[in-house]
Amino acid sequence: MSDWIIRLIEQSGYLGVAFLMFLETVFPPIPSEIIMSIAGVKAAQGHMSLAGVIGSGTAGAMLGNYFWYLAARVVGIERFKPIIDKYGRWLTLDWHEIQRAEKLFGQFGFAFVFFGRMLPTLRSLISIPAGLLHMRLSTFVIWSTIGTAGWTSVLALFGWTLGNNVESIDDFIGPVSTAVIVLIVGTYLWRVIFWRPAP
């Protein structure tokens, strides 16, 4: 997985980091953990600056975040009502829960967006409910940028501390990401089994 990422970063520098992070946000299976950690290694080797790596990674990810936010906002939550009514069992949602989520997002959306940016898989998907529920754009951009910058900084610093030991990235981050994804899938299956629509 990491070989082509290394080559692209070596050939394209900051632009390559930004492009990869944009792809990671639009297509979550591409792991930001590996992208930013490798970029941090390159910074430690003197090929790029650590600040430049963090800035380019954050900028690329934010372009992807805005893409999903805008797409979801254009579609709007009302168009999903027939889908939710028909497939609520498998989505583990009903319209009552959507309305409750809309109220929660109105009050605490900044927290959902901020912390969501630091969780594998959810990091990309959190833009969709923010857009569907018409979260204020300025709030979305501010808290997304803070959360995204924090996450990319942690990963870049991790790679920077590794120095030349690129092989350790896959060994360490791979199992952690897998564990989080297993937890998310397990939570979904639990909801499918025990979910009941609101009376």
FENKAHU-V481783 format. One record per backbone hydrogen bond with DSSP energy under -1.0 kcal/mol. CO is the residue of the C=O (numbers start at 0). NH is the residue of the N-H. If there is no record, write none. Layout:
# FENKAHU-V481783
co | nh
CO | NH
CO | NH
This chain:
# FENKAHU-V481783
co | nh
1 | 5
2 | 6
3 | 7
4 | 8
5 | 9
6 | 10
7 | 11
8 | 12
11 | 14
12 | 16
13 | 17
14 | 18
15 | 19
16 | 20
17 | 21
18 | 22
19 | 23
20 | 24
21 | 25
22 | 26
26 | 29
30 | 34
31 | 35
32 | 36
33 | 37
34 | 38
35 | 39
36 | 40
37 | 41
38 | 42
39 | 43
40 | 44
41 | 46
42 | 45
48 | 52
49 | 53
50 | 54
51 | 55
52 | 56
53 | 57
54 | 58
55 | 59
56 | 60
57 | 61
58 | 62
59 | 63
60 | 64
61 | 65
62 | 66
63 | 67
64 | 68
65 | 69
66 | 70
67 | 71
68 | 72
69 | 73
70 | 74
71 | 75
76 | 79
77 | 80
79 | 83
80 | 84
81 | 85
82 | 86
86 | 90
87 | 91
87 | 92
93 | 97
94 | 98
95 | 99
96 | 100
97 | 101
98 | 102
99 | 103
100 | 104
101 | 105
102 | 106
103 | 107
104 | 108
107 | 111
108 | 112
109 | 113
110 | 114
111 | 115
112 | 116
114 | 117
115 | 118
118 | 122
119 | 121
120 | 123
120 | 124
121 | 125
124 | 127
125 | 129
126 | 130
127 | 131
128 | 132
129 | 134
130 | 133
131 | 76
135 | 139
136 | 140
137 | 141
138 | 142
139 | 143
140 | 144
141 | 145
142 | 146
143 | 147
144 | 148
145 | 149
146 | 150
147 | 151
148 | 152
149 | 153
150 | 154
151 | 155
152 | 156
153 | 157
154 | 158
155 | 159
156 | 160
157 | 161
158 | 162
161 | 164
163 | 165
164 | 167
165 | 168
166 | 170
167 | 171
168 | 172
169 | 173
172 | 176
173 | 177
174 | 178
175 | 179
176 | 180
177 | 181
178 | 182
179 | 183
180 | 184
181 | 185
182 | 186
183 | 187
184 | 188
185 | 189
186 | 190
187 | 191
188 | 192
189 | 193
190 | 194
